[in-house]
Amino acid sequence: MLEIKRILFADDFSECAEKALPIALALAQAHEAELHLLHVVVPYEEARGLSALTEAQESQFKQRMQERFDEARRLTRKDVAGAIKTVLAVERDIAPAPGILDYAEEHNVDLIVLGTHGRRGFRHFLMGSVAEEVVRLARCPVITTRQQVDPWNVHPPRRLLVPVDFSEHSRMALRYGRELAAQFGGRLTVLYVIEELLHPAFYNTGVFSIYDIMPDVEERSKKALEEFVVRTDGPGVPIQYRVVHGKAVREILHEAEREPADLIVMSTHGLTGLQHLLLGSVTERVVRQAPCPVLVTKAFGKSLFRSVEAKAAMQASSAT
């Protein structure tokens, strides 16, 4: 079972952030979690230079966040609407991402929710992405959204897409996917992408595809996928298996659009520095282009699963 006590929603007052707020709201309601609404003020960006924020300016930001929150609450389905404890915060930092990350650490946040502008090409190279930096460096899971058709406060996530590569990182993402599908009454599509990774030396032997070496690779992959799911902890939920051939990012995005997904659940290996620059990240590219929200789980840092010890203590307490 997932245990979420504090959720951080990063608000830059953009349309992307506005679309991400219902996600934070829905999860805060589902888990009775404390919802932190944060706006990070960057020197010079908001025409105040390095001068400190006045009480009046901070109050204006908080009022604006409160108004956006109230509007999102107004649209919430009445059958799930409940009291939510909120914290309004305004922080100053050299850039939005460090401000979000520092706040999350200082307040022991379990989950970060934010929008992403989905910049690509040269503009992305110059400006970077706040969302991608947070996804890469946060020690807790992160949900991002670029766009969505039905806000979660109106239409809960029913179809969850979980791409796996048989690593322990993707097993963790699968566990999150199963828990959320059970919580919202949804179903999972577990996806494995067969990529062409043959060494060029094979071409001299007349072998140009993995299908030349292993004609039944799709059948074997599906069987392995089913075994992978069976050996992964989690509640029983409806599961569809998909094995496709192609490039990972392209096929994940295609599957998310083929039967419109409400949420993609993926893991990140947490690469940094030169290794990240050279290899890039499938997860980050999906975050940048996904047609729906993306939950990124971490191979390091905080887990939202209740520990075995905590479960045992709760059972012992209820028995007495």
N, C-alpha and C positions, 0 to 999 in steps of 0.2 A: 504494500500500500504506500502511496506517495504521501509525504508529510510536508506541507508547504505552510510556513507560518508567516513569512514576510515576502511580499512581492514588490519589486521596484518598477515603476513605470516612468520612463524617461520622456519628458514632454518638451519638444522644441517648438511647439505651437504650429507645426506643419500639418499638411493633410495626411502624410504618412503616420504621424503620431496619433492623429485623430482616429485613424483606422485601427491602430494598435490598442487604443484604450479599452474597447470592449473585450478584448482578449484578457487583459489584466483584470478587468472587472469580473468577467465570468469565472476566472480561476480563483479570484479572491472570494467570491460568493460560494463556489463549490467547496473550498477548503477552509472557509471562515478565517481567511488570512488577513493580516494587516497590510493595507495597500499604501505604499509610499509614492507620492507624486513628486517628481523631482524635475526642476529646471536648472540647467547649468548655464551661468552667465560667463561668456568668454570676453576678456579684455579686448577693447577696440571693436569687436564684432557688433556690440550693442551701443556704440558711440559714447561710451563712458570712460574709455581709456583704462587706466589703472586705478582710478578713483574707487573708493569703497561704495557699495550700494547704500543708499539711504533707506531708512525704515519705510518711507512712502513707496520707493521703487520696489522693494522686496514685497511689500503688501500688494502692489499692483500685479506682480507676477503670480502671487498666491491666489489672488482673486480670480485671475484669468484661468488658472488651473482648476480652481473650484467650480467655475462656471462650466468648463468643458466636462468635468466629472459629473456635475448635476445633469447636464444634457444627455450624457451617456446613460445615466441611471434612469432618466425619463423614458428612454427607449427600451429598457430592459424588460423582458417578459415577466409578467406579474407573478407567474408561478414559481420563479426562481429568485425574485428580488428579495433581498434580506439586508439586514443592517451590516455595514462594513466600516471598520475602524480605519480612518485615513490619516496620513501624515503629509502635510504640505511642506516642501523644502526647496530652498533656493541656495545654490552653491556657486562659487566663483572658482574657475580653474583656467589653465592655459589652453585647454581644448575640451570639448564635450566628453570624449571617451574617458580621459583620466578622471574627470569629475564624477562620471557615472561609476567607474570601477572603484574609486576610493570610497564613495558613499556606500556602495554595496558591501565592501569589506568592513567599514566602520559600523554598519548597522546589521551585519550578519544576515544579509538578504539571501533568500533561498532561490529566487527566480527573478530574472530581469526581462522586461518586455519593452520593446522599442520598435519604431518604424525605421525602414531603410529607404533611401531615395533611389536605389538601384542604378547608380551611375556606372557607365561602362566606357571602355575605350580610353582616349587620351585624357578626358575630363576626370575619369576615375583615377588614372595614374597621377594626376596633379593634385587632386583634392582628397584622395583616399576615401574611406568610408568609416563613419563613426560606428555603424552597426558591425562591420566586419572586425574592427579593432576590439570592440566589446566581446564579440563572439569568440575571437581568438584568445583573449587574455582573461576574461572573467573566470572565476573559480566556481561559479554556479551555472546551472543551465540557463540558456537565453532563448527567448522567442522573438523573432523578427517578423515583420510583415511589410511587403511592398505594396500590395493591393489585395482586396478581397471583395467578393460579390455580396455575401451575406454576413454581416457582423455577428460575432459570437453571442452578443446579447439578444439577438433575434433568432439565430439559427445555430445551435451548438454544433461542435465538430462531430460529424457522423462517419466520415470516411478518412481514415488516417493511412498515409503512405510511409512505409519504413524501408528504405534501401539498405541492404546488408552486403557485406563482403566477407562474411564468416569470421571476422575478427572479434575479439572480446569487446572492442569499442562499439561495434555494431550490435553486439548482443545486449549491451547496456541500453542502446537506443530502442531495441526491440522490447525490452522490459518496460521502458517508459511508454511506448506505444500501446502495449497491452493494458497497462493500468489506466491510461487515459481513455482508451476505447471502452473499457468496462465502466468507467466513471460516467461517460457521456452517452452510453448506450450505442456505441458506434462499432465499426468493423475495420479490420486491418487489411491492407494489401502489402504483402512482403515482396520486395523486388530485388532480384539479383541480375546484374548486367554482366554478360560475357564480353570482355574486351579483347581485341586482337593485340596480343603482347608478344608475338613471335619475333625472335631475333632474326635480323636480315640474312644470317647464314643459312637459315632454312630455305630461303628462296632458291638457292643454287641446287637444291634437291627436288625442286618442283613442288614444294609445300608452300602454299601461299595463305593458308587459313588454318585456324585451330580445328575447323571441321574436317580438314584433310587428315589430321592426326587422330582426332576423336570424333567420328561422325555422330555419336550419340551424346555429345556433350550437354545438350539441353536437357535430355532425360536424366542424365546423371546429376546435373546441377539442381534440377527440381527435387530429386530425391534427397540430395544433401541439404537443400533448403528446408524441406519438411522436417528432416531430422534435427536441423539446427533450431527450428522453432520448438519442437517437442522438448528439447533439452534446455530450453530457456524458461526460467521461472516467470510466472505471471498468471493472471486469471484467464479462464477460458472465454474467448471471444470469437466471433466469426472471422475466419482468415482466408484470404484469397492469395494464391501463389502466382508470381509472375517471373518468368525467366526470359530475358530478351538479349539481343546481340547488338552491340554498338558502343558508343562513347558514354561513359557514366553520366556526365552532366546532362547531355542531350536527352538520354533515355529517361532519366529521373524527371526532368521537366516535361517530357512528352507524356509520361505516365500520369503525372499530376494534372495534366490537361485532358487526357483521354477520358477518364471518368473523374470529373473535377474533384480534387482532394480538398478537404477542409484544413488539413494540417500535414506537413511533412516532418517526420522525426528522424534526425540524423545525429551522428556523433562526429566529433573532431579529434584528431590526434594531438592537437596543441602544438604544432610545429611553429617555430619562431626563427628569426634571424635569416641567415643565408639559406638554410634548408627550406624555409617557407618561401623565400623569394624565388628559389629555383624550381621547387615542386609545385608551388601554388596549393590550392586546396579545393577539392571537389565541393566540400560543404560551403565554403565561402562563395563559390561561383553559383551554387544553387540559391543561397541566400540572396544574392544580387539579382537573380532573374526569376525566382519562383512566383507562380501565379497565386500562391496562397501563403499563409503563415508557415514559418519553419521553426521547429523546436530543435535546438542544438544542445545535445548532452555532452558531458566532458569526460575525457579519459583520466582526468586528474581533478582534484578539488572536491567540492561538495556533492554528495549524493542525496537525493530526496527520498530514498527508500528507508523506511524504519528498520533499524538494526534488529537482528535476531534477539539480542539481549533486551531491547526495549519491548519487543513482542512478548518475550517470556515474563518480563516484569509485569506487564499489563495483565497477562493471563493469571499470574500468581495473585495479583492484587484483586482481580475479580472473583477468584476462587475463595478468597478469605472474606 
